Amino acid sequence: MNIPNILTLIRVGLIPIFILLFYMPYHWSYVAAALVFTLAAVTDWLDGYLARKLRQSTPFGAFLDPVADKLMVVIALVLLVQHHANFWVTAPAAIIIGRELVISALREWMAEMGARAQVAVSQLGKYKTALQMVALVVLLANPPLITGWVVLGYVLLALSAALTLWSMAVYLRAAWPHLRPDADQNSNK
């Protein structure tokens, strides 16, 4: 067990606290849930940074880190869809969750093909994640009333969904030589 792995485990442990705070019937619960989500996002960045800086990457961390990230984001999106119950959260949430499923399956399949590096995390994916995290923090920190902050959250979430589609297209394009119907025939030549 090393520091990056401990930070990832802390992020997983924050999930039930985040959910509990989100549903507490107090005016401060929105900000508290957003702060816990922000802490989780910071630990996501920090564990990756420390794993590289301290050369403490492990197979356990390589497995658990993306799982912890996706769990936290998907749970936040599901909570927001239920809480806001409108198109402006539901459509981007469906796009973001759908993309995560597609890209996770694609990465797994590409790893089996020995071509995992062709669908590694890109700079575009990092921008998408940063924008998505800011949108989620803004929406989590505010009750589902139409205010300037909530509208800003909707706009940021829509922009992150657009980047999500763009990054998915980039990943699929990189993987296309392996996905084409004639890919097996070309590799046998």
TORBA-441390 format. One record per residue (C-alpha): x, y, z; residue in one letter. Coordinates in steps of 0.02 Angstrom, whole numbers, padded with zeros to 5 digits, always signed. Last residue first. Layout:
<kolzas>
X,Y,Z,a .
...
</kolzas>
This chain:
<kolzas>
-00098,-00514,-02249,k .
-00180,-00588,-02093,n .
-00199,-00417,-02009,s .
-00297,-00351,-02158,n .
-00421,-00496,-02153,q .
-00451,-00474,-01967,d .
-00481,-00286,-01987,a .
-00608,-00312,-02129,d .
-00759,-00270,-02022,p .
-00670,-00116,-01957,r .
-00641,-00112,-01769,l .
-00451,-00126,-01764,h .
-00422,+00013,-01891,p .
-00562,+00110,-01803,w .
-00475,+00119,-01633,a .
-00402,+00293,-01660,a .
-00567,+00350,-01736,r .
-00663,+00277,-01589,l .
-00551,+00371,-01467,y .
-00569,+00536,-01560,v .
-00758,+00512,-01576,a .
-00768,+00478,-01389,m .
-00668,+00638,-01357,s .
-00792,+00738,-01461,w .
-00943,+00660,-01377,l .
-00872,+00698,-01204,t .
-00823,+00873,-01260,l .
-01007,+00901,-01303,a .
-01059,+00827,-01135,a .
-00934,+00944,-01049,s .
-01013,+01091,-01139,l .
-01187,+01035,-01084,a .
-01125,+01016,-00904,l .
-01047,+01189,-00911,l .
-01210,+01264,-00977,v .
-01314,+01175,-00845,y .
-01195,+01228,-00706,g .
-01201,+01409,-00766,l .
-01392,+01397,-00763,v .
-01378,+01330,-00585,v .
-01264,+01472,-00534,w .
-01374,+01606,-00612,g .
-01525,+01538,-00522,t .
-01662,+01419,-00577,i .
-01691,+01315,-00422,l .
-01618,+01140,-00402,p .
-01522,+01181,-00242,p .
-01341,+01233,-00269,n .
-01172,+01159,-00223,a .
-01202,+00999,-00321,l .
-01234,+01096,-00482,l .
-01074,+01201,-00467,v .
-00971,+01049,-00414,v .
-01039,+00947,-00559,l .
-01000,+01082,-00687,a .
-00823,+01103,-00619,v .
-00795,+00915,-00626,m .
-00860,+00904,-00805,q .
-00747,+01045,-00862,l .
-00595,+00959,-00786,a .
-00644,+00790,-00857,t .
-00670,+00857,-01032,k .
-00504,+00948,-01025,y .
-00419,+00785,-00972,k .
-00505,+00688,-01110,g .
-00444,+00817,-01237,l .
-00267,+00791,-01171,q .
-00286,+00607,-01210,s .
-00309,+00454,-01100,v .
-00247,+00298,-01190,a .
-00348,+00229,-01336,v .
-00203,+00185,-01452,q .
-00101,+00125,-01302,a .
-00222,-00020,-01275,r .
-00172,-00103,-01440,a .
-00133,-00280,-01384,g .
-00300,-00344,-01452,m .
-00356,-00389,-01275,e .
-00307,-00213,-01221,a .
-00411,-00144,-01365,m .
-00562,-00240,-01300,w .
-00541,-00171,-01124,e .
-00512,+00004,-01190,r .
-00667,-00007,-01301,l .
-00774,-00072,-01158,a .
-00718,+00072,-01048,s .
-00743,+00193,-01193,i .
-00921,+00137,-01226,v .
-00973,+00133,-01043,l .
-00895,+00303,-01007,e .
-00978,+00374,-01162,r .
-01149,+00315,-01105,g .
-01123,+00393,-00933,i .
-01074,+00560,-01009,i .
-01211,+00560,-01141,i .
-01347,+00506,-01017,a .
-01288,+00639,-00894,a .
-01289,+00772,-01032,p .
-01470,+00727,-01075,a .
-01530,+00713,-00893,t .
-01458,+00876,-00827,v .
-01532,+01001,-00948,w .
-01680,+00887,-00987,f .
-01752,+00901,-00812,n .
-01769,+00803,-00651,a .
-01657,+00917,-00547,h .
-01640,+00800,-00398,h .
-01652,+00633,-00487,q .
-01535,+00687,-00626,v .
-01419,+00767,-00498,l .
-01407,+00608,-00394,l .
-01376,+00503,-00550,v .
-01241,+00624,-00608,l .
-01153,+00624,-00440,a .
-01159,+00433,-00435,i .
-01087,+00424,-00611,v .
-00947,+00546,-00567,v .
-00897,+00460,-00404,m .
-00906,+00285,-00477,l .
-00810,+00336,-00634,k .
-00666,+00409,-00535,d .
-00658,+00262,-00414,a .
-00655,+00138,-00559,v .
-00521,+00240,-00648,p .
-00410,+00234,-00492,d .
-00447,+00054,-00443,l .
-00365,-00039,-00588,f .
-00206,+00063,-00612,a .
-00195,+00077,-00422,g .
-00199,-00112,-00400,f .
-00075,-00136,-00543,p .
+00042,-00015,-00455,t .
+00113,+00156,-00495,s .
+00227,+00218,-00357,q .
+00357,+00309,-00459,r .
+00358,+00451,-00332,l .
+00316,+00584,-00462,k .
+00205,+00471,-00569,r .
+00105,+00395,-00425,a .
+00106,+00564,-00338,l .
+00026,+00654,-00486,y .
-00103,+00518,-00513,g .
-00148,+00517,-00328,d .
-00157,+00706,-00325,l .
-00275,+00726,-00474,w .
-00399,+00599,-00406,d .
-00374,+00665,-00229,t .
-00427,+00836,-00293,v .
-00584,+00764,-00372,a .
-00628,+00674,-00210,a .
-00604,+00835,-00111,l .
-00716,+00925,-00237,t .
-00851,+00791,-00214,f .
-00837,+00813,-00025,v .
-00850,+01002,-00047,l .
-01001,+00984,-00163,a .
-01088,+00873,-00033,a .
-01054,+01004,+00102,a .
-01114,+01145,-00011,v .
-01277,+01057,-00047,y .
-01298,+01001,+00135,s .
-01288,+01180,+00201,w .
-01476,+01212,+00186,h .
-01513,+01055,+00286,y .
-01619,+00904,+00240,p .
-01473,+00782,+00217,m .
-01483,+00695,+00049,y .
-01322,+00761,-00027,f .
-01229,+00737,+00137,l .
-01271,+00552,+00141,l .
-01222,+00528,-00041,i .
-01054,+00615,-00017,f .
-01019,+00517,+00143,i .
-01060,+00355,+00049,p .
-00939,+00404,-00091,i .
-00797,+00469,+00020,l .
-00734,+00293,+00052,g .
-00699,+00269,-00134,v .
-00597,+00429,-00134,r .
-00506,+00372,+00024,i .
-00461,+00211,-00067,l .
-00388,+00314,-00210,t .
-00288,+00419,-00087,l .
-00222,+00260,-00004,i .
-00170,+00195,-00175,n .
-00075,+00355,-00213,p .
+00010,+00350,-00040,i .
+00069,+00169,-00050,n .
+00000,+00000,+00000,m .
</kolzas>
